[in-house]
Amino acid sequence: MRIGFVVNDISTEEPTYTTTRMAMAAVNRGHEVWLIGTGDLAFDPDDYVRARARGARKAKYKSLKSFLDELRGPRGKVQRITVDDLDVLMLRNDPAQDQGRRSWAQTTGIVFGKAAMRRGVIVLNDPDGLALAMNKMYFQLFPEEVRPATLITRDRDEIRTFAKEYGSDIVIKPLQGSGGQGVFRIQGTDLGNLNQMVEAVSRDGYVVAQEYLPAAAEGDTRLFMMNGEPLRSKGKYAAFRRIRSGDDIRSNIHAGGQKAKAELDERALRIAEIVRPKLVLDGMFLVGLDIVGNKLMEINVLSPGGLGSAQSFENVNFANAVVVALERKVQYMSFYQRNFNNVDMNTL
């Protein structure tokens, strides 16, 4: 199997990233693996998509750090590859990280991924589905039963009215963004500062206002979905808990949250079942659900991370399970001479 991973920038990748884990797992299973930055792609005059890519020379690696160091270092392979000849192209760049200074890169993976699909490359997650999910509005397209009450607007008066309707206890955040950036909890005594908070969040666009869920005080659970089902390997679910640090309302790890073992219940699995049809319809192969009580806080389809955290608590290499699923898709595609609907292939 020949597989390429599109990332924001190869130089900023980390050994702990889920992309690094999947890439090393694929190499260790004997596959040809390439990392491609969003600025390394090209559409050539002969109508083929190509890219300056980096690959590792060894056939086996024990350490994520040594794998990434070699891939990026002077001993790594640097080659201009034909993306259209790959079996799989995984779009793992996070558009939120390129907002502003590198806005041109936000849709690069989607655009070039769509071009590669024409020649039978399996592109995951499906580019058309990812285009729909470029901001948090995508979340509103899922059933109301699994979502907290939400208002999306730039009008401060509408947000104030919404806050009063929900007990003067809401959360606001930017429509575009990730990692817990620009997230504020507004309680009764904070309403006097609401204008300033909304102004800060709305500088980059629309504001998402949501009812505050008391269960969020206990943190949230990240549950991975693969092929439209909860990702499970060796009887264990790929999931972990994120717990707040102090008074910070964000449980994101790089916002100071702590990690813990997930205790999945029927409520979490019911949520997974409710969102499953749309994830399948939109061709979402690998997804992260952020669950609080019986509600979803977010659905992460753009480069969901945390497989290593799940592995640390469940002692299962979930990245390996993802690569096995990719191998199966490539085999399916070979049966049909690389002529199969990409959306359907994403969740087979």
C-alpha positions as CSV (number, residue, x, y, z in Angstrom):
1,M,0.0,0.0,0.0
2,R,1.2,3.5,-0.9
3,I,-0.2,6.1,1.5
4,G,0.3,9.8,1.8
5,F,-0.6,12.0,4.8
6,V,-1.3,15.7,4.1
7,V,-0.4,17.8,7.2
8,N,-0.2,21.6,7.8
9,D,3.6,21.6,7.8
10,I,6.0,18.7,8.2
11,S,8.3,20.8,10.3
12,T,5.6,21.4,13.0
13,E,4.5,17.7,13.4
14,E,5.1,16.1,16.8
15,P,5.9,12.5,17.7
16,T,2.8,12.3,19.8
17,Y,0.4,13.4,17.0
18,T,-2.1,10.8,15.8
19,T,-0.8,11.3,12.2
20,T,2.7,10.3,13.3
21,R,1.3,7.2,15.0
22,M,-0.6,6.1,12.0
23,A,2.3,6.8,9.6
24,M,4.7,4.8,11.7
25,A,2.2,2.0,12.1
26,A,1.9,1.8,8.3
27,V,5.7,1.7,7.8
28,N,6.0,-1.1,10.4
29,R,3.4,-3.1,8.5
30,G,5.5,-2.8,5.3
31,H,3.8,0.0,3.5
32,E,5.3,3.0,1.6
33,V,4.5,6.2,3.5
34,W,4.8,9.8,2.6
35,L,4.2,13.0,4.5
36,I,3.1,16.0,2.5
37,G,2.8,19.6,3.7
38,T,-0.1,21.8,2.4
39,G,2.5,23.9,0.6
40,D,4.1,21.0,-1.2
41,L,1.3,20.0,-3.6
42,A,1.2,20.8,-7.3
43,F,-1.2,20.2,-10.2
44,D,1.1,19.6,-13.2
45,P,0.5,20.5,-16.9
46,D,0.0,16.8,-17.7
47,D,-3.1,16.8,-15.4
48,Y,-1.5,14.8,-12.6
49,V,-1.3,15.9,-8.9
50,R,2.3,15.7,-7.6
51,A,4.0,16.7,-4.3
52,R,7.3,17.2,-2.7
53,A,7.1,14.5,0.0
54,R,9.2,13.0,2.8
55,G,9.5,9.3,3.6
56,A,11.4,7.1,6.0
57,R,14.2,4.8,4.8
58,K,14.0,2.0,7.5
59,A,11.4,-0.8,7.5
60,K,10.8,-0.8,11.2
61,Y,10.8,1.8,14.0
62,K,10.4,1.4,17.7
63,S,10.2,5.0,18.7
64,L,7.8,7.7,17.3
65,K,10.5,10.3,17.9
66,S,13.2,8.5,16.0
67,F,10.7,7.8,13.2
68,L,9.8,11.5,12.8
69,D,13.4,12.7,13.3
70,E,14.7,10.5,10.5
71,L,11.8,11.3,8.2
72,R,12.5,15.0,8.6
73,G,16.2,14.8,8.9
74,P,19.0,14.5,6.3
75,R,18.6,10.7,6.1
76,G,14.9,10.9,5.2
77,K,13.8,10.4,1.7
78,V,12.8,13.5,-0.2
79,Q,11.1,12.9,-3.4
80,R,8.6,14.4,-5.8
81,I,5.9,11.8,-5.9
82,T,2.8,11.4,-8.1
83,V,-0.1,11.7,-5.7
84,D,-2.4,10.2,-8.2
85,D,-0.5,6.9,-8.0
86,L,-1.0,6.6,-4.2
87,D,-3.6,4.1,-2.9
88,V,-4.6,6.3,0.0
89,L,-4.4,10.0,0.7
90,M,-5.3,11.0,4.3
91,L,-6.2,14.6,4.8
92,R,-4.8,15.4,8.2
93,N,-4.2,19.2,8.0
94,D,-6.2,21.3,10.5
95,P,-7.6,24.4,8.7
96,A,-8.0,26.3,12.0
97,Q,-4.2,26.3,12.4
98,D,-3.8,28.1,9.1
99,Q,-6.4,30.8,9.7
100,G,-5.0,34.3,9.1
101,R,-1.3,34.1,8.1
102,R,-1.8,31.0,5.9
103,S,-5.4,31.2,4.9
104,W,-4.5,30.0,1.5
105,A,-3.6,26.6,3.0
106,Q,-7.0,26.0,4.8
107,T,-8.7,24.3,1.8
108,T,-5.5,23.0,0.1
109,G,-6.0,19.4,1.2
110,I,-9.6,19.4,0.1
111,V,-8.9,20.9,-3.3
112,F,-6.0,18.6,-4.2
113,G,-7.7,15.6,-2.6
114,K,-10.7,16.1,-4.9
115,A,-8.4,16.1,-7.9
116,A,-6.6,12.9,-6.8
117,M,-10.0,11.1,-6.4
118,R,-10.5,11.3,-10.2
119,R,-7.8,8.6,-10.7
120,G,-9.0,6.3,-8.0
121,V,-7.1,7.4,-5.0
122,I,-9.0,6.7,-1.7
123,V,-9.2,10.1,0.0
124,L,-10.0,10.2,3.7
125,N,-12.0,11.8,5.1
126,D,-14.0,12.6,1.9
127,P,-13.1,16.1,0.6
128,D,-16.7,17.1,-0.1
129,G,-17.7,16.1,3.5
130,L,-14.7,18.0,4.9
131,A,-15.8,21.1,2.9
132,L,-19.1,21.0,4.7
133,A,-17.4,20.7,8.0
134,M,-14.9,23.6,7.7
135,N,-16.6,25.4,10.7
136,K,-18.8,24.5,13.6
137,M,-22.0,25.1,11.6
138,Y,-21.6,21.4,10.5
139,F,-22.4,20.4,14.1
140,Q,-25.8,22.0,13.7
141,L,-26.7,19.5,10.9
142,F,-26.9,16.6,13.4
143,P,-30.1,15.7,15.3
144,E,-31.2,18.2,17.9
145,E,-31.4,15.4,20.5
146,V,-27.6,15.2,20.8
147,R,-26.8,18.9,20.7
148,P,-26.9,21.6,23.4
149,A,-29.2,24.6,22.6
150,T,-27.1,26.8,20.3
151,L,-27.3,30.3,18.8
152,I,-24.9,31.3,16.0
153,T,-24.8,35.1,15.4
154,R,-22.7,38.2,15.5
155,D,-25.4,40.3,17.3
156,R,-24.6,41.0,20.9
157,D,-28.2,41.7,21.8
158,E,-29.3,38.3,20.5
159,I,-26.6,36.6,22.6
160,R,-27.7,38.6,25.7
161,T,-31.3,37.4,25.2
162,F,-30.1,33.8,24.6
163,A,-28.1,34.0,27.8
164,K,-31.1,35.1,29.8
165,E,-33.2,32.3,28.4
166,Y,-30.7,29.8,29.6
167,G,-30.3,31.0,33.2
168,S,-27.6,33.5,32.4
169,D,-25.1,30.6,32.1
170,I,-23.8,30.1,28.6
171,V,-20.6,29.4,26.7
172,I,-19.4,31.4,23.7
173,K,-16.7,30.5,21.2
174,P,-15.7,31.3,17.6
175,L,-17.5,29.5,14.7
176,Q,-14.1,28.7,13.3
177,G,-11.3,27.5,15.4
178,S,-10.1,24.5,17.5
179,G,-8.1,23.6,20.6
180,G,-10.3,25.5,23.0
181,Q,-9.2,28.9,21.7
182,G,-11.5,31.9,22.4
183,V,-13.9,30.0,24.6
184,F,-15.6,31.9,27.5
185,R,-18.2,30.9,30.0
186,I,-20.6,33.8,30.8
187,Q,-22.6,33.6,34.0
188,G,-25.1,36.0,35.6
189,T,-22.5,38.4,37.0
190,D,-20.5,38.4,33.8
191,L,-23.3,39.8,31.6
192,G,-22.0,43.3,32.2
193,N,-18.8,42.2,30.3
194,L,-20.7,40.3,27.6
195,N,-20.1,43.0,25.0
196,Q,-16.3,42.9,25.4
197,M,-16.3,39.1,25.3
198,V,-18.4,38.9,22.2
199,E,-16.3,41.6,20.5
200,A,-13.1,39.5,21.3
201,V,-14.7,36.3,19.9
202,S,-16.3,37.9,16.8
203,R,-13.1,39.5,15.5
204,D,-12.6,36.5,13.3
205,G,-16.2,35.9,12.3
206,Y,-19.4,34.5,13.8
207,V,-20.0,33.6,17.5
208,V,-21.4,30.3,18.7
209,A,-23.4,30.6,22.0
210,Q,-24.4,27.4,23.7
211,E,-26.2,26.6,26.9
212,Y,-23.7,25.6,29.6
213,L,-24.0,21.9,30.5
214,P,-23.4,21.3,34.2
215,A,-21.9,17.8,33.4
216,A,-19.0,19.7,31.7
217,A,-17.6,20.4,35.1
218,E,-16.5,16.7,35.1
219,G,-14.8,17.1,31.7
220,D,-15.6,15.4,28.5
221,T,-15.0,12.1,26.7
222,R,-13.3,11.8,23.3
223,L,-14.6,8.7,21.5
224,F,-13.2,7.8,18.1
225,M,-15.5,6.6,15.3
226,M,-14.1,4.7,12.3
227,N,-16.1,3.5,9.3
228,G,-19.2,5.0,11.0
229,E,-18.8,2.9,14.2
230,P,-17.1,3.4,17.5
231,L,-13.4,2.4,16.9
232,R,-12.9,-0.8,18.8
233,S,-9.8,-3.1,18.9
234,K,-9.2,-6.2,21.0
235,G,-12.4,-5.5,22.8
236,K,-11.4,-2.0,23.8
237,Y,-12.9,1.3,22.7
238,A,-10.6,4.1,21.4
239,A,-11.6,6.7,24.0
240,F,-10.3,8.8,26.9
241,R,-11.5,11.5,29.2
242,R,-10.3,15.1,29.4
243,I,-10.7,16.7,32.8
244,R,-10.5,20.4,33.5
245,S,-7.6,22.1,35.2
246,G,-8.7,24.4,38.0
247,D,-11.4,26.9,37.0
248,D,-10.6,26.7,33.3
249,I,-13.8,25.7,31.5
250,R,-11.8,24.1,28.7
251,S,-10.9,20.4,29.0
252,N,-8.7,20.4,25.8
253,I,-5.3,19.0,26.6
254,H,-3.3,21.9,25.2
255,A,-5.6,24.2,27.1
256,G,-4.4,22.7,30.4
257,G,-6.8,19.8,30.7
258,Q,-5.7,16.4,32.2
259,K,-6.3,13.0,30.7
260,A,-8.0,10.0,32.3
261,K,-9.4,6.6,31.4
262,A,-12.8,6.8,29.7
263,E,-15.8,5.0,31.2
264,L,-18.2,4.7,28.3
265,D,-21.9,4.2,29.1
266,E,-25.0,3.5,27.1
267,R,-25.6,7.3,26.7
268,A,-22.3,7.7,24.8
269,L,-22.9,4.6,22.6
270,R,-26.4,5.9,21.8
271,I,-25.0,9.2,20.7
272,A,-22.6,7.4,18.4
273,E,-25.5,5.5,16.9
274,I,-27.5,8.7,16.4
275,V,-24.7,10.5,14.5
276,R,-23.6,7.4,12.5
277,P,-26.0,7.8,9.5
278,K,-24.8,11.3,8.7
279,L,-21.1,10.4,9.2
280,V,-21.6,7.6,6.7
281,L,-23.5,9.8,4.3
282,D,-20.7,12.4,4.4
283,G,-17.9,9.9,3.9
284,M,-16.3,10.4,7.4
285,F,-13.8,7.6,7.9
286,L,-12.1,8.8,11.2
287,V,-13.9,11.1,13.6
288,G,-13.6,12.2,17.2
289,L,-16.8,12.8,19.2
290,D,-16.5,15.0,22.3
291,I,-19.3,13.9,24.7
292,V,-20.5,15.5,27.9
293,G,-23.2,13.5,29.7
294,N,-25.9,12.8,27.1
295,K,-24.9,15.6,24.7
296,L,-22.2,16.2,22.1
297,M,-20.0,19.2,22.5
298,E,-18.2,18.9,19.2
299,I,-17.7,16.5,16.3
300,N,-14.1,16.6,15.1
301,V,-13.7,15.4,11.5
302,L,-10.7,17.6,10.6
303,S,-7.6,15.8,11.8
304,P,-9.0,14.4,15.1
305,G,-6.2,13.7,17.5
306,G,-5.8,11.6,20.7
307,L,-5.3,8.0,19.6
308,G,-2.1,7.9,21.7
309,S,-4.1,9.0,24.7
310,A,-6.6,6.2,24.2
311,Q,-3.7,3.8,23.7
312,S,-2.1,4.8,27.0
313,F,-5.2,3.9,29.0
314,E,-6.4,0.9,27.0
315,N,-3.0,-0.6,26.2
316,V,-4.1,-1.1,22.5
317,N,-2.4,0.3,19.5
318,F,-5.4,1.9,17.8
319,A,-3.2,3.4,15.1
320,N,-2.5,-0.1,13.9
321,A,-6.2,-0.9,13.8
322,V,-6.7,2.2,11.5
323,V,-4.0,1.0,9.1
324,V,-5.6,-2.5,9.0
325,A,-8.9,-0.8,8.0
326,L,-7.0,1.1,5.2
327,E,-5.5,-2.1,3.9
328,R,-8.9,-3.6,3.6
329,K,-10.1,-0.6,1.6
330,V,-7.2,-0.8,-0.8
331,Q,-8.0,-4.5,-1.3
332,Y,-11.7,-3.6,-2.1
333,M,-10.5,-0.9,-4.5
334,S,-8.3,-3.4,-6.4
335,F,-11.3,-5.6,-6.9
336,Y,-13.0,-2.7,-8.8
337,Q,-9.9,-1.4,-10.7
338,R,-9.8,1.7,-8.5
339,N,-13.3,2.6,-9.7
340,F,-15.5,3.0,-6.7
341,N,-17.4,5.9,-5.1
342,N,-15.1,7.6,-2.6
343,V,-17.8,8.4,-0.1
344,D,-18.9,4.8,0.1
345,M,-15.3,3.6,0.3
346,N,-14.7,5.9,3.3
347,T,-16.9,3.9,5.6
348,L,-16.7,0.4,4.1
